[in-house]
Amino acid sequence: MTKPQLDPDVADVAPNEPALTPYDEQHVVTYMRLLQAEGAGADWHEVARVVLHMDPDREPDRARSAYQSHLARAKWVTEHGRLLRGTGSK
């Protein structure tokens, strides 16, 4: 498993592969932060700024798309990828 980074930059779109990727492994902390923010009812604009390092005022479409795709991937990883359940990738 690739070591996760604490606050990595993100791609414009999260992976959409049917299996865990090295990107997923590197961004596990990002995924956890997104899930925590959603659970706390945080505004996506603020989450994009803080977690994804994107400015939703300057690039609203890019920031929103990145937020949505990474949040969806975070949910997929917890439900299907098993990365956040401590079992790691195969």
FITORLUM-989036 format. One record per residue: x, y, z of N, C-alpha, C, O in turn. Coordinates in steps of 0.02 Angstrom, whole numbers. Example, Ala and Ser with C-alpha at 12.3 -4.5 7.8 and 13.67 -1.06 7.14 Angstrom:
residues 2
       nX       nY       nZ      caX      caY      caZ       cX       cY       cZ       oX       oY       oZ
      660     -284      390      615     -225      390      660     -165      390      712     -166      423
      642     -112      354      684      -53      357      645        2      394      670       57      402
END
This chain:
residues 90
       nX       nY       nZ      caX      caY      caZ       cX       cY       cZ       oX       oY       oZ
       42      -59        0        0        0        0       44       62        0       92       66       38
       27      110      -42       62      173      -44       46      213       18      -11      215       40
       96      245       47       86      283      109       42      343       95       56      382       49
      -12      352      134      -56      410      123      -21      475      144       19      475      190
      -37      528      109      -10      594      126      -61      630      169     -120      616      164
      -37      675      212      -83      710      257     -125      762      223     -184      770      241
      -98      799      176     -136      852      144     -115      861       71      -90      913       51
     -125      808       31     -101      811      -38     -146      853      -83     -205      862      -70
     -116      879     -136     -156      909     -188     -196      854     -222     -177      796     -220
     -251      873     -253     -294      824     -285     -300      837     -359     -288      892     -383
     -318      786     -395     -332      792     -467     -400      826     -476     -439      831     -428
     -414      849     -535     -478      881     -548     -536      832     -541     -591      852     -524
     -523      769     -554     -574      717     -548     -542      657     -514     -487      636     -530
     -578      629     -466     -554      569     -431     -559      508     -477     -596      509     -526
     -521      456     -462     -526      395     -502     -597      367     -502     -635      378     -455
     -612      330     -554     -676      297     -558     -666      224     -579     -706      195     -615
     -611      196     -555     -594      127     -571     -634       78     -527     -656       98     -473
     -643       17     -549     -680      -32     -509     -637      -64     -454     -660     -109     -419
     -576      -41     -447     -531      -67     -395     -492       -8     -365     -488       46     -395
     -464      -19     -306     -424       33     -275     -364       50     -319     -336        6     -352
     -344      112     -319     -287      135     -358     -235      164     -311     -249      178     -253
     -174      172     -335     -123      207     -294     -147      277     -274     -131      300     -219
     -184      311     -317     -212      377     -301     -257      371     -239     -253      413     -194
     -299      320     -237     -343      310     -179     -301      301     -116     -316      331      -64
     -251      260     -120     -209      247      -62     -173      310      -38     -165      320       22
     -152      352      -84     -118      414      -66     -166      466      -38     -145      510        0
     -230      461      -55     -279      512      -35     -328      488       18     -382      517       25
     -311      436       54     -356      410      106     -373      464      158     -429      467      181
     -325      506      176     -338      559      224     -386      610      194     -430      635      228
     -377      626      131     -423      671       96     -493      643       98     -541      679      113
     -500      580       83     -566      548       83     -597      551      153     -657      566      159
     -559      537      204     -585      540      272     -608      611      289     -660      620      320
     -568      659      270     -587      729      284     -651      749      248     -693      784      276
     -659      726      186     -720      740      149     -781      709      183     -833      741      189
     -774      647      204     -830      613      236     -847      646      303     -906      652      320
     -796      666      340     -808      700      404     -843      767      393     -889      785      429
     -821      803      342     -851      869      327     -923      860      307     -966      899      328
     -937      811      265    -1006      799      245    -1049      781      306    -1105      806      313
    -1023      739      348    -1059      718      408    -1074      777      455    -1124      777      491
    -1029      826      454    -1037      885      497    -1080      939      463    -1095      990      494
    -1100      926      401    -1141      975      366    -1102     1035      340    -1131     1089      331
    -1037     1027      329     -995     1082      306    -1015     1103      235    -1036     1062      194
    -1008     1166      221    -1022     1194      155     -968     1169      106     -908     1171      122
     -990     1147       48     -942     1119        0     -891     1170      -22     -834     1152      -38
     -909     1234      -24     -861     1286      -43     -800     1286        4     -743     1289      -18
     -815     1284       68     -761     1284      118     -720     1220      114     -659     1221      121
     -753     1164      104     -718     1100       98     -672     1101       36     -616     1077       40
     -696     1128      -18     -654     1133      -78     -591     1175      -65     -537     1157      -86
     -600     1230      -28     -542     1272      -12     -492     1236       33     -433     1234       18
     -518     1209       87     -474     1182      139     -447     1113      121     -387     1100      128
     -489     1069       99     -469      999       87     -441      988       18     -391      953        9
     -473     1019      -32     -452     1006     -101     -404     1059     -129     -378     1050     -184
     -394     1113      -92     -350     1167     -113     -372     1200     -178     -331     1217     -221
     -438     1208     -185     -466     1239     -245     -509     1298     -224     -540     1298     -171
     -510     1349     -266     -548     1410     -251     -614     1408     -288     -616     1418     -348
     -669     1395     -253     -734     1390     -286     -760     1458     -310     -807     1460     -351
     -731     1512     -287     -751     1578     -312     -720     1591     -381     -753     1619     -425
     -658     1572     -389     -624     1582     -453     -639     1528     -504     -645     1542     -564
     -647     1467     -481     -659     1410     -526     -716     1367     -499     -705     1310     -477
     -777     1393     -500     -833     1357     -469     -847     1289     -500     -861     1241     -464
     -844     1283     -565     -859     1219     -598     -806     1167     -581     -822     1109     -566
     -743     1187     -585     -688     1141     -570     -691     1119     -497     -683     1060     -483
     -701     1166     -452     -703     1149     -380     -762     1104     -364     -755     1056     -327
     -820     1119     -392     -880     1079     -379     -872     1008     -406     -889      960     -372
     -845     1003     -466     -834      938     -497     -784      896     -456     -795      837     -444
     -730      928     -435     -680      893     -395     -710      871     -328     -699      815     -306
     -748      915     -297     -780      899     -234     -827      839     -243     -823      790     -205
     -870      842     -292     -919      789     -302     -885      722     -319     -904      670     -292
     -835      724     -363     -804      660     -382     -763      630     -325     -763      569     -317
     -729      672     -286     -690      646     -230     -734      621     -173     -719      571     -141
     -789      655     -161     -836      632     -110     -867      565     -131     -874      520      -90
     -886      560     -194     -914      497     -219     -862      441     -213     -879      385     -194
     -800      456     -229     -748      405     -224     -735      386     -151     -724      328     -136
     -737      435     -107     -728      421      -36     -782      373      -12     -768      327       26
     -843      384      -33     -898      339      -14     -888      270      -45     -899      219      -11
     -867      267     -107     -854      203     -140     -799      165     -103     -805      105      -91
     -746      201      -86     -690      168      -52     -712      138       15     -691       83       32
     -754      174       52     -776      147      117     -825       90      108     -826       44      149
     -865       91       56     -915       40       45     -889      -21        8     -909      -78       22
     -846      -10      -41     -824      -64      -85     -749      -76      -85     -726     -133      -94
     -711      -24      -75     -639      -30      -81     -604      -57      -20     -548      -82      -24
     -637      -52       37     -611      -78      101     -548      -44      124     -518      -67      173
     -525        8       91     -464       41      110     -470       73      180     -423       70      219
     -526      103      194     -534      137      258     -557       91      314     -564      113      371
     -567       28      299     -586      -20      351     -526      -58      378     -533     -105      417
     -467      -38      356     -406      -68      383     -383     -131      349     -334     -161      372
     -415     -152      296     -394     -213      263     -345     -200      206     -314     -247      181
     -339     -138      185     -293     -121      132     -315     -148       65     -368     -179       58
     -274     -136       14     -290     -160      -52     -259     -228      -63     -215     -249      -26
     -282     -261     -114     -257     -328     -129     -195     -324     -171     -166     -376     -188
END
